[in-house]
């Protein structure tokens, strides 16, 4: 067992490329069960991280001091930590693309990914699947503290937080932007999908929030204080699933911009298939200008904007998958 980085320690601007690697059963006593990045930006490609652990933070990967690793086509399964079950970003901005996070866990916050910052932490997370991750406290899949992640073309399903934010927990002036993502079957005590507090203002574009659950309040979204808010643009959301702390006005959730409030009609939600049926109200119901810059395909790798309803105009669908007629 290493002190930092159970398998690899990257520091002082070292930028190795790690390809086709398997990290299994590594552990560290302090930070980064498998990899520790301190002011470095490695490229990690086509690799698997399973059952790595650390008692503190970053079960598989820990990034600090403006590290910007590129993590592509990787799988994170069964990793665990005190915070950030798979990845913890401390004042760092990794680019995470085409990755799968499943069954990662934490005894506190951020079952799969935790973004924490005293300066600036703005990870980019694109085309990723977050499934069955858990946090004992906050953020079953992703926890954000004073950070601004960009999340696009992602699925969040079956994630759980013991207290708040079954999929995403945002706190302390965090401003995540979440685009073309699908949230379903996530659960928590408050905020089955998303929980916001302490001047947090997430923006959701072209997203689906449907079929999430909270044992106390806010099946879909929970706003904890009047200084926080959530803006939904061209989203499909169950607006009966909004929750607010005592005295928080309902206007802190703004869903007035072309949102849809009916069943998105998934192909088979019970078995985890969140593609859209051909009768879905989410087809061609998004806004093309809100699609994240540089994103040309959906989570399946299919063209992102197509004419799904065959009316002669190609308009982006709501959610992570683009219906292919």
C-alpha positions as a Markdown table, in Angstrom:
| # | Residue | x | y | z |
|---|---|---|---|---|
| 1 | Unk | 0.0 | 0.0 | 0.0 |
| 2 | Unk | 1.4 | 3.4 | -1.1 |
| 3 | Unk | 0.9 | 6.7 | 0.7 |
| 4 | Unk | -0.3 | 8.5 | -2.4 |
| 5 | Unk | -1.2 | 6.7 | -5.7 |
| 6 | Unk | -1.4 | 3.0 | -5.1 |
| 7 | Unk | 0.0 | 2.2 | -8.6 |
| 8 | Unk | 1.2 | 5.5 | -10.2 |
| 9 | Unk | 2.3 | 8.8 | -8.9 |
| 10 | Unk | 2.4 | 11.7 | -11.4 |
| 11 | Unk | 3.8 | 15.1 | -10.3 |
| 12 | Unk | 5.6 | 18.3 | -11.4 |
| 13 | Unk | 4.1 | 18.5 | -14.9 |
| 14 | Unk | 4.7 | 14.9 | -15.8 |
| 15 | Unk | 2.3 | 13.9 | -18.5 |
| 16 | Unk | 2.5 | 10.2 | -19.3 |
| 17 | Unk | 0.2 | 8.3 | -21.6 |
| 18 | Unk | -1.3 | 5.2 | -20.2 |
| 19 | Unk | -3.1 | 3.0 | -22.7 |
| 20 | Unk | -4.9 | -0.4 | -22.3 |
| 21 | Unk | -4.0 | -0.7 | -18.6 |
| 22 | Unk | -5.9 | -2.5 | -15.9 |
| 23 | Unk | -5.8 | -1.2 | -12.3 |
| 24 | Unk | -7.3 | -3.7 | -9.9 |
| 25 | Unk | -7.1 | -3.9 | -6.1 |
| 26 | Unk | -4.7 | -1.1 | -5.6 |
| 27 | Unk | -4.9 | 1.0 | -2.4 |
| 28 | Unk | -3.3 | 4.1 | -0.8 |
| 29 | Unk | -3.3 | 5.3 | 2.8 |
| 30 | Unk | -3.9 | 8.9 | 1.8 |
| 31 | Unk | -4.9 | 10.0 | -1.7 |
| 32 | Unk | -5.6 | 8.1 | -5.0 |
| 33 | Unk | -6.1 | 4.4 | -4.7 |
| 34 | Unk | -4.6 | 3.7 | -8.1 |
| 35 | Unk | -3.3 | 7.1 | -9.6 |
| 36 | Unk | -2.2 | 10.3 | -7.9 |
| 37 | Unk | -1.9 | 13.5 | -10.1 |
| 38 | Unk | -0.3 | 16.5 | -8.6 |
| 39 | Unk | 0.0 | 19.4 | -11.1 |
| 40 | Unk | 0.2 | 16.8 | -13.9 |
| 41 | Unk | -2.0 | 15.9 | -16.9 |
| 42 | Unk | -1.6 | 12.3 | -18.0 |
| 43 | Unk | -3.6 | 10.7 | -20.8 |
| 44 | Unk | -5.5 | 7.6 | -19.6 |
| 45 | Unk | -7.0 | 5.6 | -22.5 |
| 46 | Unk | -8.9 | 2.3 | -22.9 |
| 47 | Unk | -8.2 | 1.4 | -19.3 |
| 48 | Unk | -10.1 | -0.4 | -16.5 |
| 49 | Unk | -10.2 | 0.6 | -12.8 |
| 50 | Unk | -11.8 | -2.0 | -10.5 |
| 51 | Unk | -11.9 | -2.5 | -6.8 |
| 52 | Unk | -9.3 | 0.2 | -6.0 |
| 53 | Unk | -9.7 | 1.9 | -2.7 |
| 54 | Unk | -8.5 | 4.6 | -0.3 |
| 55 | Unk | -9.8 | 5.6 | 3.1 |
| 56 | Unk | -9.7 | 9.3 | 2.3 |
| 57 | Unk | -10.3 | 10.6 | -1.3 |
| 58 | Unk | -10.1 | 9.4 | -4.9 |
| 59 | Unk | -10.7 | 5.7 | -4.9 |
| 60 | Unk | -9.2 | 5.2 | -8.3 |
| 61 | Unk | -7.8 | 8.7 | -9.3 |
| 62 | Unk | -7.0 | 11.8 | -7.3 |
| 63 | Unk | -6.2 | 15.1 | -9.1 |
| 64 | Unk | -4.9 | 18.2 | -7.4 |
| 65 | Unk | -3.1 | 21.5 | -8.1 |
| 66 | Unk | -4.5 | 22.2 | -11.5 |
| 67 | Unk | -4.1 | 18.8 | -12.9 |
| 68 | Unk | -5.9 | 18.2 | -16.2 |
| 69 | Unk | -5.8 | 14.5 | -17.0 |
| 70 | Unk | -7.6 | 13.3 | -20.1 |
| 71 | Unk | -9.5 | 10.1 | -19.3 |
| 72 | Unk | -11.0 | 8.4 | -22.4 |
| 73 | Unk | -12.8 | 5.1 | -23.0 |
| 74 | Unk | -12.3 | 3.9 | -19.4 |
| 75 | Unk | -14.4 | 1.8 | -17.1 |
| 76 | Unk | -14.6 | 2.4 | -13.3 |
| 77 | Unk | -16.2 | -0.4 | -11.3 |
| 78 | Unk | -16.4 | -1.1 | -7.6 |
| 79 | Unk | -13.9 | 1.5 | -6.5 |
| 80 | Unk | -14.3 | 3.1 | -3.1 |
| 81 | Unk | -13.1 | 6.1 | -1.0 |
| 82 | Unk | -14.1 | 8.4 | 1.8 |
| 83 | Unk | -15.0 | 10.9 | -1.0 |
| 84 | Unk | -14.9 | 10.5 | -4.7 |
| 85 | Unk | -15.4 | 6.8 | -5.1 |
| 86 | Unk | -13.7 | 6.7 | -8.5 |
| 87 | Unk | -12.3 | 10.2 | -9.1 |
| 88 | Unk | -11.7 | 13.2 | -7.0 |
| 89 | Unk | -10.9 | 16.6 | -8.6 |
| 90 | Unk | -9.3 | 19.1 | -6.2 |
| 91 | Unk | -8.8 | 22.4 | -8.0 |
| 92 | Unk | -8.4 | 20.4 | -11.2 |
| 93 | Unk | -10.2 | 20.1 | -14.5 |
| 94 | Unk | -10.0 | 16.6 | -16.0 |
| 95 | Unk | -11.6 | 15.8 | -19.4 |
| 96 | Unk | -13.6 | 12.6 | -19.0 |
| 97 | Unk | -15.1 | 11.1 | -22.2 |
| 98 | Unk | -16.8 | 7.8 | -23.1 |
| 99 | Unk | -16.4 | 6.3 | -19.7 |
| 100 | Unk | -18.6 | 4.0 | -17.6 |
| 101 | Unk | -18.9 | 4.4 | -13.8 |
| 102 | Unk | -20.7 | 1.6 | -12.1 |
| 103 | Unk | -21.0 | 0.4 | -8.5 |
| 104 | Unk | -18.5 | 2.9 | -7.1 |
| 105 | Unk | -19.1 | 4.1 | -3.6 |
| 106 | Unk | -18.1 | 6.5 | -0.9 |
| 107 | Unk | -18.7 | 6.9 | 2.8 |
| 108 | Unk | -19.3 | 10.6 | 2.4 |
| 109 | Unk | -19.7 | 12.5 | -0.9 |
| 110 | Unk | -19.5 | 11.8 | -4.7 |
| 111 | Unk | -20.1 | 8.1 | -5.2 |
| 112 | Unk | -18.3 | 8.2 | -8.6 |
| 113 | Unk | -16.9 | 11.7 | -9.0 |
| 114 | Unk | -16.4 | 14.5 | -6.5 |
| 115 | Unk | -15.4 | 18.0 | -7.7 |
| 116 | Unk | -14.0 | 20.1 | -4.9 |
| 117 | Unk | -12.2 | 23.5 | -5.3 |
| 118 | Unk | -10.6 | 26.3 | -3.3 |
| 119 | Unk | -9.6 | 27.9 | -6.6 |
| 120 | Unk | -11.2 | 26.5 | -9.7 |
| 121 | Unk | -12.4 | 23.0 | -10.7 |
| 122 | Unk | -14.2 | 22.7 | -14.0 |
| 123 | Unk | -14.2 | 19.1 | -15.2 |
| 124 | Unk | -15.7 | 18.2 | -18.6 |
| 125 | Unk | -17.7 | 15.0 | -18.5 |
| 126 | Unk | -19.1 | 13.8 | -21.9 |
| 127 | Unk | -20.7 | 10.6 | -23.2 |
| 128 | Unk | -20.5 | 8.8 | -19.9 |
| 129 | Unk | -22.8 | 6.3 | -18.1 |
| 130 | Unk | -23.3 | 6.6 | -14.3 |
| 131 | Unk | -25.0 | 3.5 | -13.0 |
| 132 | Unk | -25.6 | 2.1 | -9.5 |
| 133 | Unk | -23.0 | 4.3 | -7.7 |
| 134 | Unk | -23.7 | 5.3 | -4.1 |
| 135 | Unk | -22.7 | 7.9 | -1.5 |
| 136 | Unk | -23.5 | 7.6 | 2.2 |
| 137 | Unk | -24.2 | 11.3 | 2.4 |
| 138 | Unk | -24.3 | 13.5 | -0.8 |
| 139 | Unk | -24.1 | 12.9 | -4.5 |
| 140 | Unk | -24.7 | 9.3 | -5.5 |
| 141 | Unk | -22.9 | 9.8 | -8.8 |
| 142 | Unk | -21.4 | 13.3 | -8.7 |
| 143 | Unk | -20.8 | 15.7 | -5.9 |
| 144 | Unk | -19.9 | 19.4 | -6.6 |
| 145 | Unk | -18.5 | 21.8 | -4.1 |
| 146 | Unk | -17.6 | 25.2 | -5.4 |
| 147 | Unk | -17.0 | 23.9 | -8.9 |
| 148 | Unk | -18.5 | 24.2 | -12.3 |
| 149 | Unk | -18.5 | 20.9 | -14.2 |
| 150 | Unk | -19.8 | 20.6 | -17.8 |
| 151 | Unk | -21.8 | 17.4 | -18.2 |
| 152 | Unk | -23.1 | 16.3 | -21.6 |
| 153 | Unk | -24.7 | 13.2 | -23.2 |
| 154 | Unk | -24.7 | 11.2 | -20.0 |
| 155 | Unk | -27.0 | 8.7 | -18.4 |
| 156 | Unk | -27.6 | 8.7 | -14.6 |
| 157 | Unk | -29.6 | 5.6 | -13.4 |
| 158 | Unk | -29.8 | 3.7 | -10.2 |
| 159 | Unk | -27.5 | 6.0 | -8.3 |
| 160 | Unk | -28.3 | 6.6 | -4.6 |
| 161 | Unk | -27.3 | 9.0 | -1.9 |
| 162 | Unk | -28.1 | 8.3 | 1.8 |
| 163 | Unk | -29.0 | 11.9 | 2.3 |
| 164 | Unk | -29.1 | 14.3 | -0.7 |
| 165 | Unk | -28.7 | 14.3 | -4.4 |
| 166 | Unk | -29.3 | 10.8 | -5.7 |
| 167 | Unk | -27.4 | 11.6 | -9.0 |
| 168 | Unk | -25.9 | 15.1 | -8.5 |
| 169 | Unk | -25.3 | 17.1 | -5.3 |
| 170 | Unk | -24.2 | 20.8 | -5.9 |
| 171 | Unk | -23.2 | 23.1 | -3.0 |
| 172 | Unk | -21.3 | 26.2 | -2.2 |
| 173 | Unk | -21.6 | 28.4 | -5.3 |
| 174 | Unk | -21.3 | 25.5 | -7.7 |
| 175 | Unk | -22.6 | 26.2 | -11.2 |
| 176 | Unk | -22.8 | 22.9 | -13.2 |
| 177 | Unk | -24.1 | 23.0 | -16.8 |
| 178 | Unk | -25.9 | 19.8 | -17.7 |
| 179 | Unk | -26.9 | 19.2 | -21.3 |
| 180 | Unk | -28.6 | 16.3 | -23.1 |
| 181 | Unk | -28.5 | 14.1 | -20.0 |
| 182 | Unk | -31.1 | 11.5 | -18.8 |
| 183 | Unk | -31.8 | 11.0 | -15.1 |
| 184 | Unk | -34.0 | 8.1 | -14.1 |
| 185 | Unk | -34.3 | 5.6 | -11.2 |
| 186 | Unk | -31.9 | 7.6 | -8.9 |
| 187 | Unk | -32.8 | 8.0 | -5.3 |
| 188 | Unk | -32.0 | 9.9 | -2.1 |
| 189 | Unk | -33.6 | 11.2 | 1.1 |
| 190 | Unk | -34.0 | 14.7 | -0.6 |
| 191 | Unk | -33.5 | 15.4 | -4.3 |
| 192 | Unk | -33.8 | 12.0 | -6.0 |
| 193 | Unk | -32.0 | 13.3 | -9.1 |
| 194 | Unk | -30.5 | 16.8 | -8.1 |
| 195 | Unk | -30.0 | 18.7 | -4.9 |
| 196 | Unk | -28.9 | 22.3 | -4.7 |
| 197 | Unk | -27.9 | 24.4 | -1.7 |
| 198 | Unk | -25.8 | 27.4 | -0.6 |
| 199 | Unk | -25.9 | 29.7 | -3.7 |
| 200 | Unk | -25.8 | 26.8 | -6.2 |
| 201 | Unk | -27.3 | 27.5 | -9.7 |
| 202 | Unk | -27.2 | 24.5 | -12.1 |
| 203 | Unk | -28.5 | 24.9 | -15.6 |
| 204 | Unk | -30.1 | 22.0 | -17.3 |
| 205 | Unk | -30.5 | 22.0 | -21.1 |
| 206 | Unk | -32.3 | 19.4 | -23.2 |
| 207 | Unk | -32.4 | 17.0 | -20.3 |
| 208 | Unk | -34.9 | 14.3 | -19.0 |
| 209 | Unk | -35.6 | 14.0 | -15.3 |
| 210 | Unk | -38.2 | 11.3 | -14.9 |
| 211 | Unk | -38.9 | 8.4 | -12.5 |
| 212 | Unk | -36.4 | 9.4 | -9.7 |
| 213 | Unk | -37.4 | 9.2 | -6.1 |
| 214 | Unk | -36.9 | 10.9 | -2.7 |
| 215 | Unk | -38.0 | 9.3 | 0.6 |
| 216 | Unk | -38.6 | 12.8 | 2.1 |
| 217 | Unk | -39.0 | 15.5 | -0.6 |
| 218 | Unk | -38.1 | 16.4 | -4.2 |
| 219 | Unk | -38.2 | 13.3 | -6.3 |
| 220 | Unk | -36.5 | 15.1 | -9.2 |
| 221 | Unk | -35.0 | 18.4 | -7.8 |
| 222 | Unk | -34.7 | 19.8 | -4.3 |
| 223 | Unk | -33.8 | 23.4 | -3.5 |
| 224 | Unk | -32.4 | 23.9 | 0.0 |
| 225 | Unk | -32.2 | 27.7 | 0.3 |
| 226 | Unk | -33.6 | 30.8 | -1.4 |
| 227 | Unk | -30.1 | 31.7 | -2.6 |
| 228 | Unk | -30.0 | 28.7 | -4.8 |
| 229 | Unk | -31.9 | 28.0 | -8.0 |
| 230 | Unk | -32.2 | 25.7 | -11.0 |
| 231 | Unk | -32.9 | 26.7 | -14.6 |
| 232 | Unk | -34.4 | 24.1 | -17.0 |
| 233 | Unk | -34.4 | 24.9 | -20.7 |
| 234 | Unk | -36.1 | 22.5 | -23.2 |
| 235 | Unk | -36.2 | 19.7 | -20.6 |
| 236 | Unk | -38.7 | 16.9 | -20.0 |
| 237 | Unk | -39.3 | 16.9 | -16.3 |
| 238 | Unk | -41.9 | 15.5 | -13.8 |
| 239 | Unk | -42.7 | 18.9 | -12.2 |
| 240 | Unk | -44.7 | 17.2 | -9.5 |
| 241 | Unk | -41.3 | 16.1 | -8.2 |
| 242 | Unk | -40.0 | 19.5 | -7.1 |
| 243 | Unk | -39.0 | 20.0 | -3.5 |
| 244 | Unk | -38.2 | 23.1 | -1.5 |
| 245 | Unk | -37.0 | 23.8 | 2.0 |
| 246 | Unk | -39.3 | 25.7 | 4.3 |
| 247 | Unk | -39.7 | 29.3 | 3.0 |
| 248 | Unk | -37.9 | 28.7 | -0.3 |
| 249 | Unk | -40.1 | 30.1 | -3.2 |
| 250 | Unk | -41.2 | 27.7 | -5.9 |
| 251 | Unk | -39.7 | 30.3 | -8.4 |
| 252 | Unk | -36.2 | 29.1 | -7.5 |
| 253 | Unk | -36.9 | 26.3 | -10.1 |
| 254 | Unk | -37.5 | 27.9 | -13.5 |
| 255 | Unk | -39.0 | 25.5 | -16.0 |
| 256 | Unk | -40.7 | 28.2 | -18.2 |
| 257 | Unk | -38.5 | 27.8 | -21.2 |
| 258 | Unk | -40.1 | 25.2 | -23.5 |
| 259 | Unk | -40.1 | 22.3 | -21.0 |
| 260 | Unk | -42.2 | 19.2 | -21.4 |
| 261 | Unk | -44.1 | 17.8 | -18.4 |
| 262 | Unk | -45.3 | 14.4 | -19.7 |
| 263 | Unk | -43.9 | 10.9 | -19.7 |
| 264 | Unk | -40.8 | 10.8 | -22.0 |
| 265 | Unk | -41.7 | 7.2 | -23.1 |
| 266 | Unk | -38.5 | 5.3 | -22.6 |
| 267 | Unk | -38.2 | 2.0 | -24.5 |
| 268 | Unk | -37.9 | -0.1 | -21.4 |
| 269 | Unk | -37.0 | 1.9 | -18.2 |
| 270 | Unk | -37.6 | -1.1 | -16.0 |
| 271 | Unk | -34.7 | -2.9 | -17.6 |
| 272 | Unk | -32.5 | 0.2 | -18.0 |
| 273 | Unk | -33.2 | 1.0 | -21.7 |
| 274 | Unk | -33.6 | 4.8 | -21.8 |
| 275 | Unk | -33.8 | 5.2 | -25.6 |
| 276 | Unk | -36.9 | 7.0 | -26.8 |
| 277 | Unk | -40.0 | 5.2 | -28.3 |
| 278 | Unk | -41.1 | 6.6 | -31.7 |
| 279 | Unk | -44.0 | 8.2 | -29.9 |
| 280 | Unk | -41.9 | 10.1 | -27.4 |
| 281 | Unk | -42.7 | 13.8 | -26.9 |
| 282 | Unk | -38.9 | 14.3 | -26.5 |
| 283 | Unk | -38.2 | 13.7 | -30.2 |
| 284 | Unk | -37.2 | 16.9 | -31.9 |
| 285 | Unk | -38.2 | 18.9 | -28.8 |
| 286 | Unk | -34.8 | 20.3 | -27.7 |
| 287 | Unk | -32.9 | 23.4 | -28.8 |
| 288 | Unk | -30.0 | 23.0 | -31.2 |
| 289 | Unk | -28.2 | 26.1 | -29.9 |
| 290 | Unk | -28.0 | 24.5 | -26.4 |
| 291 | Unk | -26.1 | 21.4 | -27.6 |
| 292 | Unk | -22.6 | 21.5 | -26.1 |
| 293 | Unk | -19.8 | 22.8 | -28.3 |
| 294 | Unk | -18.0 | 20.1 | -30.2 |
| 295 | Unk | -20.6 | 17.4 | -29.5 |
| 296 | Unk | -21.8 | 15.9 | -32.7 |
| 297 | Unk | -23.0 | 12.5 | -31.6 |
| 298 | Unk | -25.2 | 11.1 | -28.8 |
| 299 | Unk | -24.3 | 8.6 | -26.1 |
| 300 | Unk | -24.6 | 5.7 | -28.7 |
| 301 | Unk | -22.2 | 7.5 | -31.1 |
| 302 | Unk | -25.1 | 8.3 | -33.5 |
| 303 | Unk | -25.6 | 11.7 | -35.1 |
| 304 | Unk | -26.7 | 14.1 | -32.4 |
| 305 | Unk | -29.1 | 16.2 | -34.4 |
| 306 | Unk | -31.4 | 14.4 | -36.8 |
| 307 | Unk | -34.9 | 14.9 | -38.1 |
| 308 | Unk | -36.6 | 12.4 | -35.8 |
| 309 | Unk | -40.2 | 13.4 | -36.6 |
| 310 | Unk | -39.6 | 13.6 | -40.4 |
| 311 | Unk | -41.0 | 17.2 | -40.7 |
| 312 | Unk | -38.1 | 18.4 | -42.8 |
| 313 | Unk | -36.2 | 20.1 | -40.0 |
| 314 | Unk | -33.5 | 18.5 | -37.9 |
| 315 | Unk | -33.9 | 19.4 | -34.2 |
| 316 | Unk | -32.1 | 17.8 | -31.3 |
| 317 | Unk | -34.0 | 15.4 | -29.1 |
| 318 | Unk | -34.2 | 15.8 | -25.3 |
| 319 | Unk | -32.1 | 13.3 | -23.4 |
| 320 | Unk | -28.9 | 11.4 | -23.9 |
| 321 | Unk | -30.1 | 9.4 | -26.9 |
| 322 | Unk | -31.1 | 10.8 | -30.3 |
| 323 | Unk | -34.0 | 8.9 | -31.9 |
| 324 | Unk | -32.9 | 7.4 | -35.2 |
| 325 | Unk | -35.9 | 7.2 | -37.6 |
